[in-house]
Amino acid sequence: MKQIGFALALFCSATSWAANDGMPATASAATADVERGRKLLVNRQETGCVLCHTIPGMKDGGEMGPNLQGLSQRLSAEQIRYRIADPRLLNPQTFMPAYFSTQGLHNVAKPLIGKTVLTEQGLEDIVAYLLNATKGP
């Protein structure tokens, strides 16, 4: 329930950080873990990230979404977090799921109404992995 409340509060105030194309770190950023982030990224049932993206350090990857090689050289942690949380804020036509938003979703299964795909910790773990794995040489 705490997760739902936080996500709703966060996205009700989305316009305050949306203008900057970034989302501030959550409290869970302090305990972000690269290995947990890797596990989430490769989990095809939980996140499905590798189905659409080529991700450094992972042998499998899709080509539907952008290649994430060098991502941390192009985007800040705030911008990466923003794009994972709700990519529709940048591109309303995107097919990438909103992983940390419950706003504007339709046909959601009853047990999942009001729940985000990722927890706050999961979001920060993925950001930590992407920042670490995409540093470049």
N, C-alpha and C positions, 0 to 999 in steps of 0.2 A: 504494500500500500504506500509506503514511503517513496518507493521508486516512481509510482504513478503520480503522486503529488508533486515530486520534484520535476518530472518531465513536463507536466502541465504548467507548472509555474515558469519553467524555463522557456517553453514555447509561447506562453502568453506574452512574455516580454521579448520575444524574438526580434522585434523591430529595433530594440535597443542595440543589439549586436549585429543584426543583419546588414546594416548599412556599411559595416566594416568588412564584410565577407569573412567573418571569423566568429568563432564561439569560444568564450573564455573556458579555461580548464575548470573541471568540476572538482569537488573535494576529493574524489577518488584518484585524481591525477597523482597525488602524493604516494599512492601505493600501486601505481601502474606497473605491470609486469610484462616484459617482452615475450616470454615464453607462453604465458596465457594468451597474449594477443595473437601469436602464431597459431596456437591451437584453434582459436576462434576463426581465424581467416581460412584455415583449411577445412573447417567443419562444413561440409556441404549441406547438411540439414539445418544447422543453426544459423549460419550467415550466408553461405553460398558465395562468398567473395571470389574464390578461385574459379568459379564457374564463368565469370565474366572478365576477370582481371588477371594479367600476368603480374605476379608479385615476386620481387627478389627473394631468393632463398627458398623458393618452392618450385618443385619440378613440374607440377601441373598448373595450368592456368588457361583462362579463356581469352578471347580476342574481341569480345563484344564491347567491353568497357575499355577505358584507357589503360595502357601499360603503366604500372606504378613504379617502374625503374626510375630512380633519381627524384622521386616525389618530394622528399624533404629539401631538395635543392630548389624546387619550384614553389613550394607552399610552406607556410608556417604551421605549427601544431594547431593553432586556432583555426586556420583555413581547412586543414585536413579534418579536424573534428566537426566543423560546420558541414562539410560535404558528406560525411558519414551520417551525422545526426538527421539531416533532412535535405537531401540534394534538390528537392523540389523548390526550395527557396531560391536557388540559382537558376534552375531550369525546370519550369513547371511540366515540361513534356518528357522528362527523364523516365527511364524504366527502372532506374536504381531504386530499391526500396528505401523508405525513410526508417532508419534503424533506431532512432531515438526520438520519435515523435508519434503522437497518436492523433494529431490534427488532420482533419479532412480525409480520413480513411473510410472506405465503404466496403460492405460485404465482409466484415470481420466476423470470424467465428465467435460465438457468445463467450466461450471461456477466455478469449484473447482480447475482448473489448477493454480499452483503457490501458493495455499493457504495451510496452515498447519491445522491439525485437531484442535489443541489447540493454543490459543493465548499465548504470553509470560506470561501474567498474569495467565492464566489457568494452565499452566505448573507449575508455582511457587506455586499456590494455592494447587494443588495436592501434590506437594512435602511437603508443610507445613502440610497438613493433615496426610500424611503417616509418617512424622517424629514425629508428636504429638501422633497419634493413636497407633504407634507400639513401644513406649518406653519400654513397659514391666512393671513389678511390681515396 
